[in-house]
Amino acid sequence: MAFFGVQTTSFGFLTLVILSLLMGIVLNYTMFLCTAVNSALTTTIVGVLKGVGTTVSVTLCDSLVWVRLHIGNNMKILKS
């Protein structure tokens, strides 16, 4: 079965889907543990700081600069 030109039955595609699924499960579980151990406010503040740090590092270290990337990053920072 082809979905937008991608062979959905190929080994590489299925591997990436399963890897993405596992990474999502691990991320949700670690967020749950962080909230269980810390307060929700601490978890929120750490999440915002992580997002700002990621945005700044991608903006400074990425050699391919796109207009949409900067617009999205600025919207993300303003949201924080």
N, CA, C and O atoms as a Tripos MOL2 file, in Angstrom:
@<TRIPOS>MOLECULE
protein
  320   319    80     0     0
PROTEIN
NO_CHARGES

@<TRIPOS>ATOM
      1 N           0.8340   -1.1680    0.0000 N.3       1 MET1
      2 CA          0.0000    0.0000    0.0000 C.3       1 MET1
      3 C           0.8890    1.2450    0.0000 C.2       1 MET1
      4 O           1.8050    1.3560    0.8150 O.2       1 MET1
      5 N           0.6260    2.1550   -0.8880 N.am      2 ALA2
      6 CA          1.4150    3.3820   -0.9770 C.3       2 ALA2
      7 C           0.6130    4.5390   -0.3840 C.2       2 ALA2
      8 O          -0.5760    4.6940   -0.6620 O.2       2 ALA2
      9 N           1.2640    5.3230    0.4130 N.am      3 PHE3
     10 CA          0.6340    6.4790    1.0470 C.3       3 PHE3
     11 C           1.5090    7.6840    0.7500 C.2       3 PHE3
     12 O           2.5900    7.8210    1.3220 O.2       3 PHE3
     13 N           1.0590    8.5470   -0.1260 N.am      4 PHE4
     14 CA          1.8250    9.7080   -0.5690 C.3       4 PHE4
     15 C           3.1850    9.2960   -1.1340 C.2       4 PHE4
     16 O           4.1860    9.9720   -0.8980 O.2       4 PHE4
     17 N           3.2230    8.2160   -1.8620 N.am      5 GLY5
     18 CA          4.4560    7.7770   -2.4990 C.3       5 GLY5
     19 C           5.4060    7.0210   -1.5940 C.2       5 GLY5
     20 O           6.5200    6.7020   -2.0100 O.2       5 GLY5
     21 N           5.0010    6.7240   -0.3670 N.am      6 VAL6
     22 CA          5.8540    6.0030    0.5660 C.3       6 VAL6
     23 C           5.3530    4.5740    0.6720 C.2       6 VAL6
     24 O           4.1590    4.3340    0.8530 O.2       6 VAL6
     25 N           6.2620    3.6410    0.5580 N.am      7 GLN7
     26 CA          5.8930    2.2340    0.7240 C.3       7 GLN7
     27 C           5.6950    1.9570    2.2160 C.2       7 GLN7
     28 O           6.6650    1.8500    2.9660 O.2       7 GLN7
     29 N           4.4330    1.8430    2.6410 N.am      8 THR8
     30 CA          4.1580    1.6670    4.0690 C.3       8 THR8
     31 C           4.4510    0.2550    4.5510 C.2       8 THR8
     32 O           4.4360    0.0050    5.7570 O.2       8 THR8
     33 N           4.7120   -0.6530    3.6570 N.am      9 THR9
     34 CA          5.0550   -2.0150    4.0780 C.3       9 THR9
     35 C           6.5550   -2.2550    4.0470 C.2       9 THR9
     36 O           6.9980   -3.3670    4.3320 O.2       9 THR9
     37 N           7.3510   -1.2440    3.7080 N.am     10 SER10
     38 CA          8.7980   -1.4250    3.6630 C.3      10 SER10
     39 C           9.3610   -1.4960    5.0780 C.2      10 SER10
     40 O           8.7850   -0.9580    6.0230 O.2      10 SER10
     41 N          10.4870   -2.1650    5.1970 N.am     11 PHE11
     42 CA         11.1090   -2.3740    6.5060 C.3      11 PHE11
     43 C          11.5440   -1.0570    7.1380 C.2      11 PHE11
     44 O          11.3500   -0.8580    8.3370 O.2      11 PHE11
     45 N          12.1280   -0.1550    6.3530 N.am     12 GLY12
     46 CA         12.6050    1.1210    6.8830 C.3      12 GLY12
     47 C          11.4780    1.9780    7.4200 C.2      12 GLY12
     48 O          11.6060    2.5900    8.4800 O.2      12 GLY12
     49 N          10.3580    2.0220    6.6810 N.am     13 PHE13
     50 CA          9.2190    2.8190    7.1210 C.3      13 PHE13
     51 C           8.6370    2.2710    8.4160 C.2      13 PHE13
     52 O           8.3600    3.0310    9.3440 O.2      13 PHE13
     53 N           8.4530    0.9650    8.4840 N.am     14 LEU14
     54 CA          7.9030    0.3610    9.6980 C.3      14 LEU14
     55 C           8.8390    0.5450   10.8880 C.2      14 LEU14
     56 O           8.3860    0.7340   12.0170 O.2      14 LEU14
     57 N          10.1460    0.4880   10.6340 N.am     15 THR15
     58 CA         11.1140    0.7050   11.7050 C.3      15 THR15
     59 C          11.0030    2.1250   12.2580 C.2      15 THR15
     60 O          11.0320    2.3280   13.4720 O.2      15 THR15
     61 N          10.8780    3.0980   11.3700 N.am     16 LEU16
     62 CA         10.7470    4.4800   11.8220 C.3      16 LEU16
     63 C           9.4400    4.7270   12.5730 C.2      16 LEU16
     64 O           9.4170    5.4830   13.5450 O.2      16 LEU16
     65 N           8.3600    4.0980   12.1310 N.am     17 VAL17
     66 CA          7.0790    4.2540   12.8250 C.3      17 VAL17
     67 C           7.1590    3.6580   14.2270 C.2      17 VAL17
     68 O           6.6910    4.2690   15.1880 O.2      17 VAL17
     69 N           7.7420    2.4860   14.3490 N.am     18 ILE18
     70 CA          7.8630    1.8320   15.6550 C.3      18 ILE18
     71 C           8.8040    2.6300   16.5570 C.2      18 ILE18
     72 O           8.5350    2.7860   17.7480 O.2      18 ILE18
     73 N           9.9120    3.1390   15.9940 N.am     19 LEU19
     74 CA         10.8360    3.9490   16.7740 C.3      19 LEU19
     75 C          10.1670    5.2350   17.2580 C.2      19 LEU19
     76 O          10.3650    5.6490   18.4000 O.2      19 LEU19
     77 N           9.3840    5.8580   16.3970 N.am     20 SER20
     78 CA          8.6520    7.0630   16.7840 C.3      20 SER20
     79 C           7.6450    6.7580   17.8880 C.2      20 SER20
     80 O           7.4960    7.5410   18.8260 O.2      20 SER20
     81 N           6.9670    5.6460   17.7830 N.am     21 LEU21
     82 CA          6.0150    5.2250   18.8050 C.3      21 LEU21
     83 C           6.7040    5.0250   20.1490 C.2      21 LEU21
     84 O           6.2140    5.4960   21.1760 O.2      21 LEU21
     85 N           7.8350    4.3310   20.1450 N.am     22 LEU22
     86 CA          8.5570    4.0750   21.3890 C.3      22 LEU22
     87 C           9.0830    5.3660   22.0050 C.2      22 LEU22
     88 O           9.0490    5.5320   23.2240 O.2      22 LEU22
     89 N           9.5670    6.2750   21.1710 N.am     23 MET23
     90 CA         10.0530    7.5530   21.6960 C.3      23 MET23
     91 C           8.9140    8.3570   22.3110 C.2      23 MET23
     92 O           9.1160    9.0230   23.3260 O.2      23 MET23
     93 N           7.7300    8.3100   21.7230 N.am     24 GLY24
     94 CA          6.5750    8.9960   22.2930 C.3      24 GLY24
     95 C           6.1630    8.4060   23.6300 C.2      24 GLY24
     96 O           5.8120    9.1360   24.5560 O.2      24 GLY24
     97 N           6.2080    7.0930   23.7270 N.am     25 ILE25
     98 CA          5.8660    6.4210   24.9840 C.3      25 ILE25
     99 C           6.8530    6.8010   26.0760 C.2      25 ILE25
    100 O           6.4540    7.1060   27.2000 O.2      25 ILE25
    101 N           8.1410    6.7830   25.7500 N.am     26 VAL26
    102 CA          9.1700    7.1430   26.7320 C.3      26 VAL26
    103 C           9.0280    8.6000   27.1590 C.2      26 VAL26
    104 O           9.1640    8.9140   28.3420 O.2      26 VAL26
    105 N           8.7570    9.4880   26.2120 N.am     27 LEU27
    106 CA          8.5870   10.9070   26.5470 C.3      27 LEU27
    107 C           7.3980   11.1130   27.4800 C.2      27 LEU27
    108 O           7.5020   11.8490   28.4610 O.2      27 LEU27
    109 N           6.2750   10.4730   27.1850 N.am     28 ASN28
    110 CA          5.1020   10.6070   28.0510 C.3      28 ASN28
    111 C           5.3580   10.0360   29.4340 C.2      28 ASN28
    112 O           4.9300   10.6210   30.4300 O.2      28 ASN28
    113 N           6.0420    8.9130   29.5150 N.am     29 TYR29
    114 CA          6.3270    8.2960   30.8090 C.3      29 TYR29
    115 C           7.2740    9.1650   31.6360 C.2      29 TYR29
    116 O           7.0760    9.3190   32.8410 O.2      29 TYR29
    117 N           8.3090    9.7370   30.9960 N.am     30 THR30
    118 CA          9.2240   10.5910   31.7490 C.3      30 THR30
    119 C           8.5390   11.8710   32.2110 C.2      30 THR30
    120 O           8.8360   12.3660   33.2980 O.2      30 THR30
    121 N           7.6300   12.4160   31.4090 N.am     31 MET31
    122 CA          6.8780   13.5950   31.8540 C.3      31 MET31
    123 C           5.9830   13.2370   33.0370 C.2      31 MET31
    124 O           5.8320   14.0320   33.9650 O.2      31 MET31
    125 N           5.3940   12.0480   33.0080 N.am     32 PHE32
    126 CA          4.5690   11.5990   34.1310 C.3      32 PHE32
    127 C           5.4180   11.4690   35.3940 C.2      32 PHE32
    128 O           5.0140   11.9200   36.4660 O.2      32 PHE32
    129 N           6.6000   10.8480   35.2660 N.am     33 LEU33
    130 CA          7.4720   10.6990   36.4280 C.3      33 LEU33
    131 C           7.9390   12.0480   36.9530 C.2      33 LEU33
    132 O           8.0090   12.2500   38.1660 O.2      33 LEU33
    133 N           8.2570   12.9640   36.0610 N.am     34 CYS34
    134 CA          8.6980   14.2960   36.4820 C.3      34 CYS34
    135 C           7.5880   15.0070   37.2500 C.2      34 CYS34
    136 O           7.8480   15.6540   38.2640 O.2      34 CYS34
    137 N           6.3610   14.8900   36.7720 N.am     35 THR35
    138 CA          5.2390   15.5320   37.4540 C.3      35 THR35
    139 C           4.9400   14.8430   38.7800 C.2      35 THR35
    140 O           4.5460   15.5020   39.7430 O.2      35 THR35
    141 N           5.1230   13.5230   38.8420 N.am     36 ALA36
    142 CA          4.8590   12.7920   40.0850 C.3      36 ALA36
    143 C           5.8850   13.1520   41.1580 C.2      36 ALA36
    144 O           5.5430   13.2390   42.3380 O.2      36 ALA36
    145 N           7.1340   13.3620   40.7590 N.am     37 VAL37
    146 CA          8.1850   13.6580   41.7360 C.3      37 VAL37
    147 C           8.2010   15.1410   42.0960 C.2      37 VAL37
    148 O           8.3690   15.4920   43.2640 O.2      37 VAL37
    149 N           8.0290   16.0080   41.1110 N.am     38 ASN38
    150 CA          8.0660   17.4560   41.3220 C.3      38 ASN38
    151 C           6.6480   18.0120   41.2730 C.2      38 ASN38
    152 O           5.6880   17.2830   41.0240 O.2      38 ASN38
    153 N           6.5360   19.2900   41.5090 N.am     39 SER39
    154 CA          5.2340   19.9230   41.3700 C.3      39 SER39
    155 C           4.9770   20.2030   39.8880 C.2      39 SER39
    156 O           5.8980   20.2040   39.0720 O.2      39 SER39
    157 N           3.7170   20.4370   39.5650 N.am     40 ALA40
    158 CA          3.3600   20.7340   38.1860 C.3      40 ALA40
    159 C           3.9820   22.0490   37.7300 C.2      40 ALA40
    160 O           4.3370   22.1950   36.5600 O.2      40 ALA40
    161 N           4.1170   23.0060   38.6440 N.am     41 LEU41
    162 CA          4.7310   24.2890   38.2960 C.3      41 LEU41
    163 C           6.1970   24.1100   37.9190 C.2      41 LEU41
    164 O           6.6620   24.7020   36.9460 O.2      41 LEU41
    165 N           6.9280   23.2990   38.6800 N.am     42 THR42
    166 CA          8.3330   23.0390   38.3660 C.3      42 THR42
    167 C           8.4610   22.3760   37.0060 C.2      42 THR42
    168 O           9.3300   22.7420   36.2150 O.2      42 THR42
    169 N           7.6020   21.4030   36.7290 N.am     43 THR43
    170 CA          7.6300   20.7150   35.4430 C.3      43 THR43
    171 C           7.3530   21.6840   34.3010 C.2      43 THR43
    172 O           7.9890   21.5990   33.2510 O.2      43 THR43
    173 N           6.4230   22.5930   34.4930 N.am     44 THR44
    174 CA          6.0950   23.5680   33.4520 C.3      44 THR44
    175 C           7.2540   24.5100   33.1940 C.2      44 THR44
    176 O           7.5890   24.7820   32.0420 O.2      44 THR44
    177 N           7.8680   25.0110   34.2540 N.am     45 ILE45
    178 CA          8.9830   25.9500   34.0930 C.3      45 ILE45
    179 C          10.1710   25.2700   33.4240 C.2      45 ILE45
    180 O          10.8060   25.8610   32.5500 O.2      45 ILE45
    181 N          10.4780   24.0500   33.8150 N.am     46 VAL46
    182 CA         11.5800   23.3170   33.1860 C.3      46 VAL46
    183 C          11.2740   23.0540   31.7170 C.2      46 VAL46
    184 O          12.1740   23.1340   30.8800 O.2      46 VAL46
    185 N          10.0420   22.7460   31.3920 N.am     47 GLY47
    186 CA          9.6570   22.5120   30.0050 C.3      47 GLY47
    187 C           9.8070   23.7520   29.1480 C.2      47 GLY47
    188 O          10.2630   23.6730   28.0070 O.2      47 GLY47
    189 N           9.4230   24.9030   29.6930 N.am     48 VAL48
    190 CA          9.5660   26.1620   28.9560 C.3      48 VAL48
    191 C          11.0420   26.4810   28.7460 C.2      48 VAL48
    192 O          11.4400   26.8690   27.6480 O.2      48 VAL48
    193 N          11.8490   26.3220   29.7770 N.am     49 LEU49
    194 CA         13.2780   26.5920   29.6420 C.3      49 LEU49
    195 C          13.9290   25.6410   28.6420 C.2      49 LEU49
    196 O          14.8110   26.0460   27.8840 O.2      49 LEU49
    197 N          13.5040   24.3910   28.6340 N.am     50 LYS50
    198 CA         14.0300   23.4260   27.6670 C.3      50 LYS50
    199 C          13.6620   23.8420   26.2480 C.2      50 LYS50
    200 O          14.4820   23.7450   25.3350 O.2      50 LYS50
    201 N          12.4360   24.3010   26.0640 N.am     51 GLY51
    202 CA         12.0030   24.7340   24.7380 C.3      51 GLY51
    203 C          12.7730   25.9380   24.2480 C.2      51 GLY51
    204 O          13.1580   26.0000   23.0810 O.2      51 GLY51
    205 N          13.0010   26.8980   25.1290 N.am     52 VAL52
    206 CA         13.7680   28.0920   24.7540 C.3      52 VAL52
    207 C          15.2130   27.7080   24.4470 C.2      52 VAL52
    208 O          15.7910   28.1940   23.4750 O.2      52 VAL52
    209 N          15.7910   26.8470   25.2620 N.am     53 GLY53
    210 CA         17.1670   26.4000   25.0170 C.3      53 GLY53
    211 C          17.3110   25.6500   23.7110 C.2      53 GLY53
    212 O          18.2840   25.8450   22.9830 O.2      53 GLY53
    213 N          16.3540   24.8000   23.4120 N.am     54 THR54
    214 CA         16.3800   24.0640   22.1440 C.3      54 THR54
    215 C          16.2510   25.0160   20.9690 C.2      54 THR54
    216 O          16.9620   24.8820   19.9730 O.2      54 THR54
    217 N          15.3470   25.9740   21.0830 N.am     55 THR55
    218 CA         15.1430   26.9460   20.0080 C.3      55 THR55
    219 C          16.3990   27.7620   19.7550 C.2      55 THR55
    220 O          16.7930   27.9570   18.6050 O.2      55 THR55
    221 N          17.0290   28.2370   20.8180 N.am     56 VAL56
    222 CA         18.2360   29.0400   20.6630 C.3      56 VAL56
    223 C          19.3680   28.2070   20.0710 C.2      56 VAL56
    224 O          20.0840   28.6840   19.1900 O.2      56 VAL56
    225 N          19.5430   26.9730   20.5380 N.am     57 SER57
    226 CA         20.6270   26.1460   20.0200 C.3      57 SER57
    227 C          20.4150   25.7830   18.5570 C.2      57 SER57
    228 O          21.3740   25.7570   17.7860 O.2      57 SER57
    229 N          19.1840   25.5030   18.1630 N.am     58 VAL58
    230 CA         18.9110   25.1880   16.7570 C.3      58 VAL58
    231 C          19.1360   26.4200   15.8940 C.2      58 VAL58
    232 O          19.6860   26.3150   14.7980 O.2      58 VAL58
    233 N          18.7220   27.5730   16.3700 N.am     59 THR59
    234 CA         18.8880   28.8060   15.6030 C.3      59 THR59
    235 C          20.3600   29.1610   15.4370 C.2      59 THR59
    236 O          20.7680   29.6040   14.3640 O.2      59 THR59
    237 N          21.1590   28.9770   16.4750 N.am     60 LEU60
    238 CA         22.5690   29.3450   16.4030 C.3      60 LEU60
    239 C          23.4220   28.3110   15.6810 C.2      60 LEU60
    240 O          24.4060   28.6690   15.0330 O.2      60 LEU60
    241 N          23.0610   27.0350   15.7820 N.am     61 CYS61
    242 CA         23.9100   25.9820   15.2400 C.3      61 CYS61
    243 C          23.4650   25.4700   13.8810 C.2      61 CYS61
    244 O          24.2140   24.7350   13.2370 O.2      61 CYS61
    245 N          22.2860   25.8270   13.4270 N.am     62 ASP62
    246 CA         21.7930   25.3160   12.1550 C.3      62 ASP62
    247 C          22.3640   26.1450   11.0160 C.2      62 ASP62
    248 O          22.2330   27.3690   11.0010 O.2      62 ASP62
    249 N          22.9960   25.4740   10.0650 N.am     63 SER63
    250 CA         23.5930   26.1980    8.9480 C.3      63 SER63
    251 C          22.5580   26.5570    7.8850 C.2      63 SER63
    252 O          22.7760   27.4880    7.1090 O.2      63 SER63
    253 N          21.4480   25.8470    7.8350 N.am     64 LEU64
    254 CA         20.3910   26.1480    6.8790 C.3      64 LEU64
    255 C          19.3720   27.0510    7.5590 C.2      64 LEU64
    256 O          18.6300   26.6030    8.4320 O.2      64 LEU64
    257 N          19.3310   28.3010    7.1710 N.am     65 VAL65
    258 CA         18.4380   29.2630    7.7940 C.3      65 VAL65
    259 C          17.2440   29.4670    6.8740 C.2      65 VAL65
    260 O          17.3980   29.8800    5.7240 O.2      65 VAL65
    261 N          16.0700   29.1800    7.3800 N.am     66 TRP66
    262 CA         14.8430   29.3370    6.6120 C.3      66 TRP66
    263 C          13.9880   30.3940    7.2840 C.2      66 TRP66
    264 O          14.0130   30.5430    8.5060 O.2      66 TRP66
    265 N          13.2430   31.1180    6.4900 N.am     67 VAL67
    266 CA         12.3680   32.1630    7.0290 C.3      67 VAL67
    267 C          11.3020   31.5410    7.9200 C.2      67 VAL67
    268 O          11.0120   32.0520    9.0020 O.2      67 VAL67
    269 N          10.7160   30.4310    7.4600 N.am     68 ARG68
    270 CA          9.6640   29.7930    8.2670 C.3      68 ARG68
    271 C          10.2130   29.2850    9.5880 C.2      68 ARG68
    272 O           9.5040   29.3000   10.5940 O.2      68 ARG68
    273 N          11.4660   28.8330    9.6070 N.am     69 LEU69
    274 CA         12.0790   28.3630   10.8510 C.3      69 LEU69
    275 C          12.1490   29.4950   11.8620 C.2      69 LEU69
    276 O          11.8050   29.3070   13.0290 O.2      69 LEU69
    277 N          12.5870   30.6620   11.4290 N.am     70 HIS70
    278 CA         12.6950   31.7830   12.3430 C.3      70 HIS70
    279 C          11.3270   32.2950   12.7790 C.2      70 HIS70
    280 O          11.1520   32.6850   13.9330 O.2      70 HIS70
    281 N          10.3730   32.2970   11.8810 N.am     71 ILE71
    282 CA          9.0250   32.7200   12.2700 C.3      71 ILE71
    283 C           8.4660   31.7640   13.3270 C.2      71 ILE71
    284 O           7.9000   32.2070   14.3270 O.2      71 ILE71
    285 N           8.6220   30.4670   13.1090 N.am     72 GLY72
    286 CA          8.1380   29.4780   14.0740 C.3      72 GLY72
    287 C           8.8590   29.5660   15.4010 C.2      72 GLY72
    288 O           8.2340   29.4580   16.4560 O.2      72 GLY72
    289 N          10.1770   29.7630   15.3610 N.am     73 ASN73
    290 CA         10.9380   29.8870   16.6040 C.3      73 ASN73
    291 C          10.5370   31.1310   17.3770 C.2      73 ASN73
    292 O          10.4040   31.0840   18.6000 O.2      73 ASN73
    293 N          10.3420   32.2420   16.6800 N.am     74 ASN74
    294 CA          9.9290   33.4620   17.3660 C.3      74 ASN74
    295 C           8.5350   33.3170   17.9710 C.2      74 ASN74
    296 O           8.2810   33.8130   19.0690 O.2      74 ASN74
    297 N           7.6360   32.6430   17.2660 N.am     75 MET75
    298 CA          6.2980   32.3980   17.8230 C.3      75 MET75
    299 C           6.3990   31.5190   19.0660 C.2      75 MET75
    300 O           5.6700   31.7250   20.0370 O.2      75 MET75
    301 N           7.3060   30.5350   19.0350 N.am     76 LYS76
    302 CA          7.4810   29.6410   20.1770 C.3      76 LYS76
    303 C           8.0260   30.4010   21.3800 C.2      76 LYS76
    304 O           7.5760   30.1890   22.5060 O.2      76 LYS76
    305 N           8.9960   31.2890   21.1470 N.am     77 ILE77
    306 CA          9.5560   32.0640   22.2470 C.3      77 ILE77
    307 C           8.5290   33.0320   22.8110 C.2      77 ILE77
    308 O           8.4310   33.1840   24.0290 O.2      77 ILE77
    309 N           7.7590   33.6920   21.9440 N.am     78 LEU78
    310 CA          6.7410   34.6150   22.4200 C.3      78 LEU78
    311 C           5.6440   33.8960   23.2070 C.2      78 LEU78
    312 O           5.0780   34.4540   24.1480 O.2      78 LEU78
    313 N           5.3530   32.6680   22.8200 N.am     79 LYS79
    314 CA          4.3510   31.8840   23.5360 C.3      79 LYS79
    315 C           4.8360   31.5590   24.9510 C.2      79 LYS79
    316 O           4.0420   31.5190   25.8910 O.2      79 LYS79
    317 N           6.1420   31.3260   25.0960 N.am     80 SER80
    318 CA          6.7100   30.9740   26.4000 C.3      80 SER80
    319 C           6.6780   32.1900   27.2840 C.2      80 SER80
    320 O           7.1080   32.1270   28.4360 O.2      80 SER80
@<TRIPOS>BOND
     1     1     2 1
     2     2     3 1
     3     3     4 2
     4     3     5 am
     5     5     6 1
     6     6     7 1
     7     7     8 2
     8     7     9 am
     9     9    10 1
    10    10    11 1
    11    11    12 2
    12    11    13 am
    13    13    14 1
    14    14    15 1
    15    15    16 2
    16    15    17 am
    17    17    18 1
    18    18    19 1
    19    19    20 2
    20    19    21 am
    21    21    22 1
    22    22    23 1
    23    23    24 2
    24    23    25 am
    25    25    26 1
    26    26    27 1
    27    27    28 2
    28    27    29 am
    29    29    30 1
    30    30    31 1
    31    31    32 2
    32    31    33 am
    33    33    34 1
    34    34    35 1
    35    35    36 2
    36    35    37 am
    37    37    38 1
    38    38    39 1
    39    39    40 2
    40    39    41 am
    41    41    42 1
    42    42    43 1
    43    43    44 2
    44    43    45 am
    45    45    46 1
    46    46    47 1
    47    47    48 2
    48    47    49 am
    49    49    50 1
    50    50    51 1
    51    51    52 2
    52    51    53 am
    53    53    54 1
    54    54    55 1
    55    55    56 2
    56    55    57 am
    57    57    58 1
    58    58    59 1
    59    59    60 2
    60    59    61 am
    61    61    62 1
    62    62    63 1
    63    63    64 2
    64    63    65 am
    65    65    66 1
    66    66    67 1
    67    67    68 2
    68    67    69 am
    69    69    70 1
    70    70    71 1
    71    71    72 2
    72    71    73 am
    73    73    74 1
    74    74    75 1
    75    75    76 2
    76    75    77 am
    77    77    78 1
    78    78    79 1
    79    79    80 2
    80    79    81 am
    81    81    82 1
    82    82    83 1
    83    83    84 2
    84    83    85 am
    85    85    86 1
    86    86    87 1
    87    87    88 2
    88    87    89 am
    89    89    90 1
    90    90    91 1
    91    91    92 2
    92    91    93 am
    93    93    94 1
    94    94    95 1
    95    95    96 2
    96    95    97 am
    97    97    98 1
    98    98    99 1
    99    99   100 2
   100    99   101 am
   101   101   102 1
   102   102   103 1
   103   103   104 2
   104   103   105 am
   105   105   106 1
   106   106   107 1
   107   107   108 2
   108   107   109 am
   109   109   110 1
   110   110   111 1
   111   111   112 2
   112   111   113 am
   113   113   114 1
   114   114   115 1
   115   115   116 2
   116   115   117 am
   117   117   118 1
   118   118   119 1
   119   119   120 2
   120   119   121 am
   121   121   122 1
   122   122   123 1
   123   123   124 2
   124   123   125 am
   125   125   126 1
   126   126   127 1
   127   127   128 2
   128   127   129 am
   129   129   130 1
   130   130   131 1
   131   131   132 2
   132   131   133 am
   133   133   134 1
   134   134   135 1
   135   135   136 2
   136   135   137 am
   137   137   138 1
   138   138   139 1
   139   139   140 2
   140   139   141 am
   141   141   142 1
   142   142   143 1
   143   143   144 2
   144   143   145 am
   145   145   146 1
   146   146   147 1
   147   147   148 2
   148   147   149 am
   149   149   150 1
   150   150   151 1
   151   151   152 2
   152   151   153 am
   153   153   154 1
   154   154   155 1
   155   155   156 2
   156   155   157 am
   157   157   158 1
   158   158   159 1
   159   159   160 2
   160   159   161 am
   161   161   162 1
   162   162   163 1
   163   163   164 2
   164   163   165 am
   165   165   166 1
   166   166   167 1
   167   167   168 2
   168   167   169 am
   169   169   170 1
   170   170   171 1
   171   171   172 2
   172   171   173 am
   173   173   174 1
   174   174   175 1
   175   175   176 2
   176   175   177 am
   177   177   178 1
   178   178   179 1
   179   179   180 2
   180   179   181 am
   181   181   182 1
   182   182   183 1
   183   183   184 2
   184   183   185 am
   185   185   186 1
   186   186   187 1
   187   187   188 2
   188   187   189 am
   189   189   190 1
   190   190   191 1
   191   191   192 2
   192   191   193 am
   193   193   194 1
   194   194   195 1
   195   195   196 2
   196   195   197 am
   197   197   198 1
   198   198   199 1
   199   199   200 2
   200   199   201 am
   201   201   202 1
   202   202   203 1
   203   203   204 2
   204   203   205 am
   205   205   206 1
   206   206   207 1
   207   207   208 2
   208   207   209 am
   209   209   210 1
   210   210   211 1
   211   211   212 2
   212   211   213 am
   213   213   214 1
   214   214   215 1
   215   215   216 2
   216   215   217 am
   217   217   218 1
   218   218   219 1
   219   219   220 2
   220   219   221 am
   221   221   222 1
   222   222   223 1
   223   223   224 2
   224   223   225 am
   225   225   226 1
   226   226   227 1
   227   227   228 2
   228   227   229 am
   229   229   230 1
   230   230   231 1
   231   231   232 2
   232   231   233 am
   233   233   234 1
   234   234   235 1
   235   235   236 2
   236   235   237 am
   237   237   238 1
   238   238   239 1
   239   239   240 2
   240   239   241 am
   241   241   242 1
   242   242   243 1
   243   243   244 2
   244   243   245 am
   245   245   246 1
   246   246   247 1
   247   247   248 2
   248   247   249 am
   249   249   250 1
   250   250   251 1
   251   251   252 2
   252   251   253 am
   253   253   254 1
   254   254   255 1
   255   255   256 2
   256   255   257 am
   257   257   258 1
   258   258   259 1
   259   259   260 2
   260   259   261 am
   261   261   262 1
   262   262   263 1
   263   263   264 2
   264   263   265 am
   265   265   266 1
   266   266   267 1
   267   267   268 2
   268   267   269 am
   269   269   270 1
   270   270   271 1
   271   271   272 2
   272   271   273 am
   273   273   274 1
   274   274   275 1
   275   275   276 2
   276   275   277 am
   277   277   278 1
   278   278   279 1
   279   279   280 2
   280   279   281 am
   281   281   282 1
   282   282   283 1
   283   283   284 2
   284   283   285 am
   285   285   286 1
   286   286   287 1
   287   287   288 2
   288   287   289 am
   289   289   290 1
   290   290   291 1
   291   291   292 2
   292   291   293 am
   293   293   294 1
   294   294   295 1
   295   295   296 2
   296   295   297 am
   297   297   298 1
   298   298   299 1
   299   299   300 2
   300   299   301 am
   301   301   302 1
   302   302   303 1
   303   303   304 2
   304   303   305 am
   305   305   306 1
   306   306   307 1
   307   307   308 2
   308   307   309 am
   309   309   310 1
   310   310   311 1
   311   311   312 2
   312   311   313 am
   313   313   314 1
   314   314   315 1
   315   315   316 2
   316   315   317 am
   317   317   318 1
   318   318   319 1
   319   319   320 2
@<TRIPOS>SUBSTRUCTURE
     1 MET1         2 RESIDUE 1 A MET
     2 ALA2         6 RESIDUE 1 A ALA
     3 PHE3        10 RESIDUE 1 A PHE
     4 PHE4        14 RESIDUE 1 A PHE
     5 GLY5        18 RESIDUE 1 A GLY
     6 VAL6        22 RESIDUE 1 A VAL
     7 GLN7        26 RESIDUE 1 A GLN
     8 THR8        30 RESIDUE 1 A THR
     9 THR9        34 RESIDUE 1 A THR
    10 SER10       38 RESIDUE 1 A SER
    11 PHE11       42 RESIDUE 1 A PHE
    12 GLY12       46 RESIDUE 1 A GLY
    13 PHE13       50 RESIDUE 1 A PHE
    14 LEU14       54 RESIDUE 1 A LEU
    15 THR15       58 RESIDUE 1 A THR
    16 LEU16       62 RESIDUE 1 A LEU
    17 VAL17       66 RESIDUE 1 A VAL
    18 ILE18       70 RESIDUE 1 A ILE
    19 LEU19       74 RESIDUE 1 A LEU
    20 SER20       78 RESIDUE 1 A SER
    21 LEU21       82 RESIDUE 1 A LEU
    22 LEU22       86 RESIDUE 1 A LEU
    23 MET23       90 RESIDUE 1 A MET
    24 GLY24       94 RESIDUE 1 A GLY
    25 ILE25       98 RESIDUE 1 A ILE
    26 VAL26      102 RESIDUE 1 A VAL
    27 LEU27      106 RESIDUE 1 A LEU
    28 ASN28      110 RESIDUE 1 A ASN
    29 TYR29      114 RESIDUE 1 A TYR
    30 THR30      118 RESIDUE 1 A THR
    31 MET31      122 RESIDUE 1 A MET
    32 PHE32      126 RESIDUE 1 A PHE
    33 LEU33      130 RESIDUE 1 A LEU
    34 CYS34      134 RESIDUE 1 A CYS
    35 THR35      138 RESIDUE 1 A THR
    36 ALA36      142 RESIDUE 1 A ALA
    37 VAL37      146 RESIDUE 1 A VAL
    38 ASN38      150 RESIDUE 1 A ASN
    39 SER39      154 RESIDUE 1 A SER
    40 ALA40      158 RESIDUE 1 A ALA
    41 LEU41      162 RESIDUE 1 A LEU
    42 THR42      166 RESIDUE 1 A THR
    43 THR43      170 RESIDUE 1 A THR
    44 THR44      174 RESIDUE 1 A THR
    45 ILE45      178 RESIDUE 1 A ILE
    46 VAL46      182 RESIDUE 1 A VAL
    47 GLY47      186 RESIDUE 1 A GLY
    48 VAL48      190 RESIDUE 1 A VAL
    49 LEU49      194 RESIDUE 1 A LEU
    50 LYS50      198 RESIDUE 1 A LYS
    51 GLY51      202 RESIDUE 1 A GLY
    52 VAL52      206 RESIDUE 1 A VAL
    53 GLY53      210 RESIDUE 1 A GLY
    54 THR54      214 RESIDUE 1 A THR
    55 THR55      218 RESIDUE 1 A THR
    56 VAL56      222 RESIDUE 1 A VAL
    57 SER57      226 RESIDUE 1 A SER
    58 VAL58      230 RESIDUE 1 A VAL
    59 THR59      234 RESIDUE 1 A THR
    60 LEU60      238 RESIDUE 1 A LEU
    61 CYS61      242 RESIDUE 1 A CYS
    62 ASP62      246 RESIDUE 1 A ASP
    63 SER63      250 RESIDUE 1 A SER
    64 LEU64      254 RESIDUE 1 A LEU
    65 VAL65      258 RESIDUE 1 A VAL
    66 TRP66      262 RESIDUE 1 A TRP
    67 VAL67      266 RESIDUE 1 A VAL
    68 ARG68      270 RESIDUE 1 A ARG
    69 LEU69      274 RESIDUE 1 A LEU
    70 HIS70      278 RESIDUE 1 A HIS
    71 ILE71      282 RESIDUE 1 A ILE
    72 GLY72      286 RESIDUE 1 A GLY
    73 ASN73      290 RESIDUE 1 A ASN
    74 ASN74      294 RESIDUE 1 A ASN
    75 MET75      298 RESIDUE 1 A MET
    76 LYS76      302 RESIDUE 1 A LYS
    77 ILE77      306 RESIDUE 1 A ILE
    78 LEU78      310 RESIDUE 1 A LEU
    79 LYS79      314 RESIDUE 1 A LYS
    80 SER80      318 RESIDUE 1 A SER
